[in-house]
Amino acid sequence: MTAFPMISQYFTALPRIRAKSLFAVAALAAFALPGSADARIGRAYDGTWTTVFATTRGNCSSGYSVPFTVTGGRVLSAGGGRVSGSVNRSGGVAVAVSVGASHASGGGRLVGNFGSGRWSGIITGDRCSGTWQATRG
């Protein structure tokens, strides 16, 4: 005797599903998931991007260059520090970076092999902001 006779009767009444059909349904479901669609679209921006920062406000260094890696719509560090961010399907990018006590965030747009935007943060104790430009390659 089963603990849930109604449930067991329901499952035995279901038609048998072929393994091929089940695989096809699972593959279509995985393809249709929004996260996987974003990853496929984000691949248009995959690669290593060299980003040059300019300070327009505050007492922070200007002209320093930092490499970032984009993989499947995710922005990652290609060097030191903690980096988290994303690139959406239209090339909009949002990134947060921290190295020791310094941290900054920024946003902008990538188009083809180029990008630009704005950033702000606290670098070695100074509140600063500015612009960034990136090239892929």
Secondary structure, 3 states (H helix, E strand, C coil): CCCCHHHHHHHHHCCCCCHHHHHHHHHHHHHHCHHHHHHHHHHHHCEEEEEEEEEEECCCCCCCEEEEEEECCEEEECCCCEEEEEECCCCEEEEEEEECCEEEEEEEEEECCEEEEEEEEEECCEEEEEEEEEEEC
